[in-house]
Amino acid sequence: MTEKLYEQDPFLVKFETSVVSCVKGKKGFDIILDRTAFYPEGGGQPYDTGRLEPAGGERKVKVLEVHSRDGEIVHTCNHPLEPGTEVTGVIDWDRRFDLMQQHSGEHIVSGLAHALWGCENVGFHMGAEVVTIDFDRPLTQEQLATLEEAANRHLWQVNLPVNITCPSPQELEQIHYRSKKELTGRVRIVEFPGADCCACCGTHVNYPAQVGLVKLLSMEKFREGVRIELVCGGRAFRYLSQVFEQNAQVSRLLSARPFETAGAVARLLARNEDLKARVTALEEDRFAVLAEQHAGAGDVILFEDDLSPDGLRRLCGVVLRTCGGSDICACFSGDDSSGYKYAIGQRDGDLRGFVKELNQALNGRGGGKPDFVQGSVQAPRQEIEAFFQRIFSEGVYPL
């Protein structure tokens, strides 16, 4: 059995070991060492990466993945190593410490949620960007804020050493610890005094202060409880730095103080709604004029600049009421370089075959109800007009 150095010292970055075996695997070469500081994926924590450096100065071998299989720790590497080769293992420390911060922060948040409201952690995933925790009962936004503050106060004020033990079965019976399932055999207990006591096989910081910061990002309903997204340590610092930079840009653009950007955005949105209402009113006036101009005109094709899909729909509806009893009204907005949006209607008609032919002829896509369709085409105006001229002259569209 490989000696698990990561359980003895999670801060161990470099260690000496020898190759026990090496076989070709699906993703590279699967190497077993007599001792290792590389953590294998498990308990919700991803594996470590790094490299193995042969003692003779041969080519360095990358450790791509680490997994536990049949009781052995298997290092998947990009090149083979001969059994018996003495090597120096080097951990990717930035990745390891990031995972330690996230995992330790998760323990503290889960333990405090359990102590405060009896929440059971029923799911945990440590992703490349965020950590998620699934609790078995709902929480309010006020409770979420309380949980975040309690977790950070624990980092700043308690900061007692993390206690990791493997108690005897008799000792284990006297310990109240969190676990998702009934455990047998050797049980490793990780305790953050004052916050959490949990069965866990992962790597953790030595002191809570090394987590640095806990930031709860979001909460959503999940089954009978909630799913929380969080980041800790370096991830939390980078996240808040990006948020700060974004807010600083908004502050400059709106000439608002950093803590007044929300109010400035609210005023901008209100003004935008007023402007949209004015634009809509002007459009309605323009549409009424066009409808009057095409009263009784029969089939109509119109091109109007800068209309939204909703604007096209409204234009088509207004003109359709005046152009003729069973005629087609086709409205387009766009330009030759980016294409055109369309809205086409025919009272009591069936445009499904027609719009299929239009989309095929003009490189378009869209559909809708039998008597009204919307979509877009990637064709110049000249081709669109030629298509409709042919359709209208031949009278092949359904009536």
N, C-alpha and C positions, 0 to 999 in steps of 0.2 A: 504494500500500500504506500502510495506517495505521501511523504510528510508534508502537512499543510502549513507552510510558513505564514500564510496570510492570516491564519487564526491566531498565531502567536504574536505577530506584529504587523498590523495593517499599514504601517508607515514604511515598511521595508521596501526599498526601491530596487536594490541590486542584491543578488545572491548567487552562490556557487552551487552547482549541481552536476549530475551526470545523466546521460541518456540511457534509459532502460530498454526502450524498444522504439522502432520507427517503421511504420507501414504506410503504403499508399492508400489514401482515403478519397472520398468523393470531392472534397474541396481543397485538397492539398496532401500534405504528409502528416499523419497522426503520430505524434511523439509523446511518449510517457517518460517522465523524469523521476528520479528517486526522491526529490524534494522540490517544492515549487512555492513561489509567492504569487503566482497567477491565480486569480479567483475564477472558478468556473461558473458559468451562468447558472443561476438558481435562486430561489426565494424572492423572485421579483427583481433581482439585481442582474444586469448584464455582465458579461465576462470582461476580464482584463485583456489588453493587448500589449505588445511590446516586441522584444527581440531576444534571441539567444545568440551569444557570442562564443564560438569555439575557442578553447584555450590556445590553440596553435595559430591564431590570427587568420583563420580561414574566413570564408564569406559569412557575414552575419545573416541570420535566418529570422524572418519576421514571424511573430506569433499572431495569427489572424483571428483565431477563435479559441476558446477554452471551454470544454464541457466535461461533465462527470458522466461516465458510462460504466455500468457494471462495477461500481466501486472504485474505478480508476479515473484519474484526472488526465484528460486527453488534450494535448496542445496541437491544434491544427496549424501547420506552418507552410510557408511557401517553398521551402527546399528541404530535402532529407538530411538527417544526421546519423552517422553510424552509432549503433549501440556501444556504450562504453566511453563515448566522447565526453570529455569534461567541458562544460560550458558555463558561462556567466549569464544569468537571466536578468534582464533589465525591464522593469515595468514602465509602461506609459503613465507617468505620474499624474499628468494633468487630467487624464481620463479617470484614473483610479480615485484621485481626491475629489473630483466632481461627483462621482458615484457615491463616495462615502458621505459627502455633504447632503446629497439628495436622500439617501437611505436613512441617515441619522435624523434629518428633518422630518421625514415621514414618520419615524418612530415617535418623535415628540408630539407631532400633530395628532396622530392616532391615539396615543396614550392619553393626552389631555382631553380629546373628544370623548374617550371612554370614561374618564374620571368625571367630567363635567355633566354629560348627558346620557351615559350608558351606551354610546355608539360602538358597534362592532365593525371592525375593518373586515369587509368581506371580499375585497379586491384591491390589488395594488399593482401598478405598472409604472416602470421607470423608463420613459421614452427619451429620445435624443434631445428633445426640447423641453418637455414638461413632465411632471410626475402626476399621476392620477391616483386618488384614493376613493374607494367606494364604501360608503357607510350604509348600514342597514335601516336607518331611520332618517326622516327629514330634519333639516335644520333651517332656521330663518337667517336672513341676511344679518340681523343683529347678532345672532349666535356665531355666524361666520367671522364677523369682525372681532368678537370676544375671543374666539379660538386663535385668530392670528396674533392678537395682542398677547395672549397668554403664552403662545409658543415663543415669541420673541423675548418676552420678559424672562422666560426660563433660560434662554441663551445668555442674556445679559446679567441676570441676578443670581441664578442658582449655580450653574457652571461647576457642579460636582463631577468627579471623574466617572466616566462610563464604566460600569462594572460588568464584566463578561465571565461567566462561570459555566461549568458543566457539572451540576450537582448530582449526587447519587439519587436513586429512585426514592429513597426515604426522605432525603432533603427536598426533592422536587415536590413531594406531596404537601409540603408546608409553604410552598411559594405560590402566590397568586400571580399568574402571568397570562398574557394574551396568546392565543393560538387559534388558528382557523380550523384545526382538526385535532383529534386525540393523538398524542405522540407516544411512541415506545422507544426503548433503547436509549442511546446517548442523546440527551437533549441539551442544546446550547442556549443559555439564557443571557439575553442582553438587557441590561437595566440602565436607564437614564434616571437616576434618583430624583424623585419628585415629579416625574413626568410619565415614565413608561417602564414596563417590565414585560418582555416579550420573548418567545422562542424564535430564534433567528440564526441563520448560518452565514449572513453577509458580513461585509467589512464596514466598520464605523469609525467615527472620529474618537479621539481619547477624551475630549472635553466638549460639552455642548457649544461653547463659544466658538469652536472651530467650524461650526455650521455657518456662522456669520450672520445670516439673515434668512427669515422665512417669509415668503410672499404668497398669499393665497390669491389666485388669479380669477377663478370663476367657480360657480356651483350650479349644477343642473339636476333636475329630477332624474333618478336612475332606479328603475324597479320600485321597490318599496321605500327606498331612501334617496341618497344624493351621491353624485360624483363630483369631487373637488379636484381642480387643477391647481398645482403649486410649483414653485421653483425655490431653490435654496442656494445660499452661498454665492459662488461666482455667477451662476445663472440668474439669480435674483438681482445681483449688481448690474449685470449686462442688460437685463430686462428694464430695470428702472432707469438706467442711463439712456436707453433708446426712447423710453416714454418721455423722459426729460427733454431730449433733443427734439422730439416731435412737438412737444408743448412749446418749446422755445421758438420753433419755426412758426407755429400758429400765433404765438404772442407777437412776433415781429410782423407777420402778415396783417394782423388785425389791430396792431398798435394797442395791445391790451397788456396789462401787467400779468405776470406768469400765473397768479392765482385768480385772475379774472377772465381767463380765456373762455370758460364755459358760458358765461354771461354774454360775452362778445359773439360767440357762435350762435347762441339763442337769438340775439338781435338780428344777426345776419340771416338766419333761417326765416325769421318772421318777415324781414324785408323781402326776401326771396319769394315767399308765399304771396305777398302783396303784388310783386312784379308779375308772378305767374298768373294771378287773377286778372291783372290788367292786360297781359298778353292774350289770355284766353278771350277776354271781351273784345279786343281788337280783331282777333281771328274770327270770332263769331260775326262781327260786322263785315269782314272781308268775305267770309263764306256766304253770307246773305246776298252780297252783291254778285258773286259768281253764280249763285243759284238763280238770281233774277236774269242774269245775262244768258243763261242756258235754258231758260224755261221753254219747254216744248222742243228742244233742239234734237231730241232723240239720243242716240249713242254719244257719250261724252268721254273724252280723255283729257285730264288736266294735269299740269305740272306746277307745283307750288314749292317755293324754297323753304327750307328749315322747318319742316313740320315734323312733330313727333308722331309715332304710331297712333296715339290717341287723337292728335290733330287731324291726321289723315282719315281716321274713322269718322270723326265729326263732319269733316268736309264732304266725304262721300255720302253720308246720310242726308245732309242738307240739300245737296245738288240732286240726289236721287229722287227726292220728292217732287222736283219740278221738271226734270229733263224729259220724261216720257213714261207711259204706263208700264211697258215691259222692256225698256231699253237698259243698256249697261252703262254704269258710271264707273270709270277707272281713274283713280287719283294716285299720283306719284310725287315723291319728294326725295331729292338727293342730287347726285352729280355723276358724270361719266366715269370719274376716277374711282370713287368709292362705292358706286352702285346706287340703286334706288329702292326705297321702301314703297309698298303699294297697299291700297285698300280698294277693293272692287265689289260693287253691289249690283243686284238685279232683283227688282221686286217680284216675289213669287217665282223666282227662277231657280235653276239648279246649275251652279257654276263648278261643280266638282270635276267634270271632264274638261271644262274650259281651263281651269287653273292648273290642271295637270299638264295640259298642252303648253300653257304659258311658261310654266317652270322649266319644261324640257327645252323650249325654244330659246329662252332668255337666261338660262343658267340660274334659275331661281329656286326658292323654297318657300312653302307656306301653304295655308289651307284655312278651313273654318267651317261655317255653316253653309247649307246649300245656296242661300241667297246672299251671302256675304263672306268674303275671304280677305285675308291679310297676309303679307309676307314681304320678300325682298328679291330683287334680281340683280345680277352682275352683268349688265349690258348697257351700251350707250343709248342715249335718248332716241337717236335716229332709228336704231333697231327696234326699240319699243314701239315707236310710232308706226313703223312699217308693219310690225306684227298686227297691231290693232287695225290699221287700215285694211289689211287683208281680211281679218276676221269680220270687220264691219261690212266690207263690200261683198263678201261671200255669204254673209248671214248664216254661218255654220254654227254659231253658238246656240245653246238651247234657249228656247223662248218660254 
